[in-house]
Amino acid sequence: MTDFKREIATYKAREGRFDVVTVAPLRFLMLDGEGDPNTAVGYRESLETLYPVAYKLKFFSKKELGRDFTVMPLEGLWWADDPAAFTSRRDKSLWRWTLLLMMPDWISAEHFDGARAAVAAKAPRVDALRLETFDEGRCVQTLHVGPYDDEGPVLAEMHERVIPDAGLAMTGKHHEIYLSDARRTAPAKLRTILRQPVREA
């Protein structure tokens, strides 16, 4: 069984260290939405769509293609008109997001369409789901250990000190990779990669 978390270097990060990395183009299941992830119906329905399709593709790949893989951690692209909505004010009602699950490059558009059709009856946002390649490129990333709501100071340090001091400027959307299952992990032990695309200033 292929576990891409072990094979792709950019799915590893260290707490207290900000690394500049180049993220290779990868394929993802994607769903867009907006609002507080704790209360927005669209967020819950997105999860109820992403995972059934992902597991349908996993089992199809194992049975029909002879290639098994571990379903990857949930990821999210986050943005707002006011960046302070993430760092200082943490006003989740203003957040917009794209939820992502990485897929192997051997999963084709035809495979995706078949999986989507197979779970359509129980996947509430299946019509909005897409399979796309995401080329993120150069990024700064670190590992945050602890509750999601404690990310603010780490993001402020990344945005206001680390990136400018490296002669870089932010571009693209804030990216989080949820290495822990929040349903089974104490908030103090949650492990989340925080990533920000950058360019030369």
Buried (B, 14 or more C-beta within 10 A) or exposed (E): EEEBBEEBEBBBBEEEEBBEBEBEEBBBBBBBBBBEBEEBEBBBBBBBBBBBBBBBBBEBBEEEBEEBBEBBBBBBBBBBEEBEBBBEEBEBEBBBBBBBBBBBEEBEEEBBEBBBEBBBEEBBBBEBBBBEEBEBBBBBBBBBBBBBEBBBEBBBBBBEEBBEEBEBEBEBBBBBBBBBEEEEEEEEEBBBBBBBBBEEE
